[in-house]
Amino acid sequence: MPLGFAGKILHVDLTAGTLTVEEPSDDFYRLYGGGSAMGLHYLLHGTPAGADPLGPENTLAFMLGGITGAPISGQSRATVVAKSPLTGGVGDSQAGGFWPAELKFAGFDGIVVTGQSPTPVYLWINKGEAELRPADHLWGKTTREVDRILKDELEDQRIEIAQVGPAGEKLVKFAAIMNMANRAHGRTGMGAVMGSKKLKAIVVRGGKKRLEMADPGRLRDLMQTSRVNTIEDRSMASFGKLGTIGVVNAQNAGGGLPTRNWQSGYFGDDEAEAISGETLYEEWLRGADEGTQFKTGRDTCYSCAVRCKRVVEAEWQEKALEPDAGGPEYETAATFGSYCGISDMGAIVHANQLCNDFGVDTISAGATMAFAIECFEAGLITEEDTGGIRLAWGDAETMTAMLEKTLSSEGFGAVLAEGSAGAAERIGGGAEDFAMVAHRQELPAHMPQKKPSLGVVYAVNPFGADHQSSEHDGAYSPRALEKIPHKNGKRMADVGLTTPQSSGALNREKVEFALVSQYAYSAMDTVNVCQFVFGLAWQLMGMEELAEIHTSVTGDDMGVDDLLTLGARRLNLLRAFNAREGITREQDTLPKRLFDEPLEGGRTDGVVYDRDAFEIALDTYYEMAGWDPATGNPTRETLEGLDLGWVADELRLA
């Protein structure tokens, strides 16, 4: 077994109430590499085709990587996989915090959960020992309440807790799994799966916090270099200072900030400034003497020098906005802000706190609110439907009122709790035209009209539209490579990308960029590292450093090409699961609005996404990926080339 791994997987059968420990072979760890790919092994083996995502046959797997818990920035990540109740296909989601490292220190590389408990339970893992305990007293409680109750109950303030909130209990289709009450496995509805199993929480306490590593001295050198870079590198320093919300103004200035449910890419200069990272940060710096509304700070994940997590303490409409609920990221500011036409930072922070307390994905939640507002504006729903809530662009009070009903799955909120696609099917009358989704998952706040290769990835990505599954177009432009040659230029070359293209191009070279960067990001979700620390562009470290870190910890000689192979293997496993569920090229599409409705205002006024170029790009993508162009599914030759012949047999490929 490679060093760094604990060598144990905990299996939890909730129907039988039994716990068993598996010790996988060395070949297992080396084939899959960790994280998402390991979880997909258990999902494909354990969940039969056609299973109900919210039924007992769905497998829910939590997985770590070999370097999880090592003293290096960006490694404390966990992946959760299951069949998604939101999309009907594969579900896959990552989160950081301290819980992943603590699970490794507790002696496990992963947890595989099957069945359904007849009553609420929580899983308590204490220094290698595990047991199921009753959780009736926790059911219905918010994430922060559960954190406090369990820390008192177990008499340990240093335990780490991954849990579902009330939204997961009520099977909201975009419910999240939360840890630290503000780190979210947000996308694809993994919280609804956990809630359906009546598993309220997984509580962990580790033992000694040292991993056996192959070359700790080399890792220490890399860690010291990364700490210096965090301080001296302008882009990383800015990222640490402002967090992801620091890109709001730039996105707006370029016409790429989705506004009023994607009718525009421009929110207005004053409006964008009001919900920007600069505003949040500068209000903090000015201090209470000038009557500021917000106090903000920074939080971090285990052993990370970047410290990019926002913390906010304030008040909005006599509602306390508390620091342990975290603060808004860029996607949250956009979906609850510009998507809904709202420029009230207090409303956005309040919405973020509600989502973290109830446990939902802020992207799907905010985008679904924008969908509902447009449906109301178009007369497809009325005050009679919404229980007297008169939704409108820019109205923060009615938006947050509707959000609360959705998180509780009450009244019309039960319709919106299905997500935009599911709600559109319930509403009818053309509402599907307002559902901004791909593979039934809401689009993140990055626009294919501005980033065309990202649009291809939105369409082909097996678990739905996702902005963290590939690098973004601007990073591969000649200007970007010339501006930061030691970063963008070298890191792109490391993965074989040497012909930069303009940001707006969608040609063969750009499709190659989309696929190769998708392999790189897929590898990061397999090794389980943070994509704000590792990447192909502005991040702290690139794929070469990741390979060296992995080698230093595990002792297995790992190069960049090996990482890309791990990424390709994981991507094909994801796609294979969908193929088994009958999901094909037909679902690899985007909302009609992107192609047919010109954007209004700003630098992208009048712009549409080129449908013909998109279709040609899909053909090119399937060819490069080794997928059948008719179905979009992996071929036997491709799967066998990745040592996944058993998957080809599962799919009964010729």
Buried (B, 14 or more C-beta within 10 A) or exposed (E): BBBBBBBBBBBBBBEEEEBEEBEBEEEBBBBBBBBBBBBBBBBBEBBEEEBEBBBBBBBBBBBBBBBBBBBBBBBBBBBBBBBBBBBBBBBBBBBBBBBBBBBBBBBBBBBBBBBBBEEBBBBBBBEBEBEBBEBEEBBBBBBBBBBBBBBEBBEEEEBBBBBBBBBBBBBBBBBBBBBBBBBBBBBBBBBBBBBBBBBBBBBBBBEEEEBEBBBBEBBBEBBEEBBEBBEEBEEBBBBBBBBBBBBBBEBBBBBBBBBBBBBBBBBBEEBBBBBBBBBBBBBBEEEEEEEBBBBBEBBBBBBBBBBBBBBBBBBBEEBEBBBBBBBBBBBBBBBBBBBBBBBBBBBBBBBBBBBBBBBBBBBBBBBBBBBBBBBBBEEBBEEEBBEEBEBBBBBBBBBBBBBBBBBBBEBBBBBBBBBBBBBBBEBEEEBBBBBBBBBBBBBBBBBBBBBBBBBBBBBBBBBBBBBBBBBBBBBBBEEBBEEBEEBBBBBBEBBEBEEBBBBBBBBBBBBBBBBBBBBBBBBBBBBBBBBBBBBBBBBBBBBBBBBBBBBBBBBBEBBBEBBBBBBBBBBBBBBBBBBBBEBBBEBBBBBEBBBEBEBBBBBBEEBBBBBEBBEBBBEBBBEBBBBBEEBBBBBBEBBBBBBBEEBBEBBEBE
